[in-house]
Amino acid sequence: MFAVLKRWFLFALVNTLILLTLSFAFNVVTAMFGIHLGQNMTLWVFYGVIGMGGAIINLLMSRSMAKWMMGVQVIDPNTQHPQERRLLEMVHTLAQRARLPAMPEVGVFDSADVNAFATGPSKSRSLVAVSTGLLAQMDADSVEGVLGHEITHIANGDMVTMTLIQGVINTMVLIAARILASVIVSNMDERSRPFLRMFIYYLLQVVLSLFGSMVVCYFSRAREFRADAGGARLAGRERMLSGLKRLRALHDREPAEVQQSVPQSMASLQIAGRTNSFLAILFATHPPLEERIQRLETMPL
């Protein structure tokens, strides 16, 4: 249970810090220049800009952050290494089938975890990365199924979609925090109101952002089913099923500490996640593998 809470906290931390920073800067600037927006539509518009801004910054930094956090080594397109060459050709073939406007960067990160992820600010500036554990423990068909899933995330514009969802949540958090803070301090001593209102306002931002992450995780889980179906169309249903079944078999026998080797800030970009309790399901970025396999076996493509 502690591990689930820790991963969930890390997932929300980066976005919350960016949101707090932008919010604080906004308050400082308005105070310095004597700007009084008041409780009106103009203020809500400014909050919308701040809320969306935090999510967009996350998106623009996503590819660089993934490389740094995961230690991804991007494969040279001209490499002659047999395994790297096969991986490049597989990704490029799938990208062409998905009609991506530009080929994604392809990388490998050192991890015993059997996983892969896709990220990037747009379909033209994307990254697909796989773990050394995946390459060592999956056959070619399973790897192709996994890569088809990740290419579908890019083709569907899932990174942008999740950014927009996060931006809306951020805006709602800012507005709700301001209203609740004003209500809470309304009956307090007038001399202490400004300090208390500011303290409660920032505290509520943190708390509401954590609850907002549940909504983001819900949409992330729904997105995974679409990526599975798209992976089946690109790589073939049997290859996609082979990849998911291999992931299930490997994750069932892996210790929890190995399965958490990918930071939670990258978790919604992966092919697989772990859900083994009610709390984990609420904050999981992925549906259970068993459910994904069953749905893929019966869904029309």
N, C-alpha and C positions, 0 to 999 in steps of 0.2 A: 504494500500500500504506500509506504514512504517513497519508493522508487517512482510510482505513478505520479504522486504529488510533485516530486522533484522535476520530472520530465515536463509535466504540465506547466510548472512555474517557469522553467527555462523557455518554453514555447512562447509564453506571453511576455517575457521580460523585455526583449528587444523592442517590440512594438510599444509597450507601455512606457519605456524610457524615452523613446522618440516622442511619443505623445505628450509626456510630461515636460520635456524640454521645449517643444514648440509652444505648449500652453503657457509655460513660465515666461518664455521670451515675449509672447504676445501680451501678457499682463504687464511686463516690465516696460515695453514700448508704449503701450497705451497710457501707463502712469507717467512716464517721462515726458510725453508730449501733451498730456492733459486731454487725451481722447476719451470721451464718455459716450459709449455706444448705447448703454441702457438695455433694458429688457425688451428688445424689439427684433424685427426681422433682420436688420443689419448685423446684429450680434450673432444670430444663428448662422448667417452666411459666413461670417468670419470663422465660426467654429467648424463649419463644413470644410472650409479651406484648410484649417489646421488638421482636422480629422483625416481628410483625404491625403494631405501632405505627408503625414507620418507613414501611411501605408505605401504611398508612391515612392518615398525614399527607400523603404524596405525593398520594393520591387526593383528599383534601379540598382541597388547594391547587391541583389540576390546572387548573381553569378560570381562576382568577386568574393562575396562573403562565403559562398559555398566552397570555393577553391581554398580559401584561407582556413576556414573552420574544419574542413574535412581533409585537408592536405591533398587535394586532387592534383594529379599529374596529368596535364593535357597531352594527348598523344599527337605527335608530329604527323600531319597528313601524309608526309613522304616516308614514313617509317617503313622499314623492310622486316621488322620483327614479325614472325608468323602470327602469333596470337593477337598482337596489336593490329596487324593488317586485317585479320578476319573480323575483329571487332569493328574497325572503321568501315569496312565494306558492308557489314550487316546493318550498321546504323544508317549509312548513306542510302542503302537500298530501301529501307523502311521509310526514311525521310522523303525519298522520291515518290514512293507509293502514297504517302500522306500529303504530297504536294506542298511541302514546306518551301517558303521562298528562298531559304538559305540553309546550308547544311549545319547542323549543330556541332559545337565542339564536343569531342569525345574524350573522356578522362577515366582514370582508374585511381581509387583511393585505397590505402592499406587498412583493411579491417577484416577480422574474422567473421563479422556479421555478413550474412548472405543477403545483400540488398543492392538497390540501385535507385537513382533519383534523377529527375530532370528539373531544371530551373532556368531562369533568364528573364529579362524584361520584355522580350517580344519573341515572335516566331523567327525573326531574323537574327536574334542574338541570344541563342539558347545553349545550354550545356546538358549533356547526358553523361552520367558517371556511374560506374559499377565498382563494386568492392572486389578486392582480391579473393575474398571468401566465395563470392558468387562464381567467379571464373574458375576457381579450383573445384567447386562441388556441383556444378551444373553442366549438363551436356549442351551441345550446340542448339538443339531444338528448344530447350527450356530457356537458354539465354536469349534466343530470338524472340520468344514469347514475352519475356520480361522487357526487352528493348522496345517491342511493339507497344506495350503498355505506356512506357515513358514517352515515346514519340507521340502517342495519342494525346498525352497531357499537353505537349507543345502545340500540336495541331488544333486542339480544342481551345487554346488560349486560356488554359486553366490558371496559369500564374496571374494573368491580368484579372480574370474573374474573381479569384480569391482576394486580390488586392482591392477591388471595388467593394467586395463584401466587408473586408476589414476596415476600409475607409468609412463605410456607412456605420459600422459598429462604433468606430472611434468618435464619429460626430455625435451619435446618440449618447455615448458615454460622457462627452464634454457637456452637452446640454443638460442631461439628467443630473450630473454632478453639481452643476451650477444651481439648478432649481432646488435640489435637495439641501445643498449647503445653506442657501438663503432661508429655506423653511426652518432648518434646524436651529439657526442662530437668531431667528426673528424675535424670540422671547428672552434673549440673553441681554446682559448689561451692554449698553451702547458703546462704552469705552473699550470693551474687549471684542466687540463684533468683528472689526476688520481682520484682526489676526486669526481669530477662530474660524471665520468664514474661509479665509485662504487655506488654513491648515486642513479643515474638513473637506474643502473642495479638492485638494490634491489627494487626500486620503481616499475619497470616494472615487476619484479617477482610477486609482490602483485597483480597488475592490471591484468596481464595475467592469474594468477591463478584463479582469480574470473571469468574471461571469460571461462577458461577451465572447471570450475565447470558446465557450461551449457552443455558441451559435456558429462560429467559424468552423469548428470541428465537425458539426453536423453537416454543413455544406461540403466539407472535405470528404466525408464518408460517401455522400451521394455522388460526388465526382469520380470516386474510385470505380464504381460500377460502370460508368460511361467509358473510363479508360480501359477497363478489362474488355468491354465489347469492341472498342476501337482496336485494341491490340490483337484481338481475334480476327478482325477483318484484315489487318495489315500482315500479320504473321501466320494466320491460320488458327482456327479454334483449338485444334489439338496441341499446337505449340504453346498457345496461351494457357490452356489447361495444364499442360505439362509443367510450365513454369510455376503456376500457382500450387500445384500438388507437390512439387519439389520443395517450394518454400515452406509449405505446411509441414512436410516431413522433417525438414532441417530445423525449423523453428521449434517444433515439439521437443526436440532433443537438445537444443542449445540452452545453456544457462542464461538466466535473465540478464546478468551483467554483460554478456556478449551481445545480446539483442539490443542493448541500450548504448552501444558504442557510437551510434550516430546521434548528435545533439538533437534535442526536441525541436529546436528552431528549424531543422531540416526535415522533421518527421513527416509533415504533410506532403513532401515531395517524393517520398519513398514508394517502393512497390508494395511493402508490407509493414504492418505494425502489429503490436501485441495487445489483445484485449482479454483479460481473464478475471474481471470483477466488474460490479455495477459502476463503480467510480471510474474505472478504466474505460468502460464503454462510453460514458458521458463525455470524456475528454479525449477519446481516441480519434485520431485523424483517419483511420482506416477501419472498415468493417472486418469482422472475423473472416479469416481465409476460407473456412468451411462454407460460410454463407456466400462468399464470392464465387467459389467453385460451383456450388449448386445452382446459382443464378446463371452463370455462364453456360452451364450444360443445357439449360432449358430455354434461354432467351434467343429470339430470332435475330439474325445478323443482317 
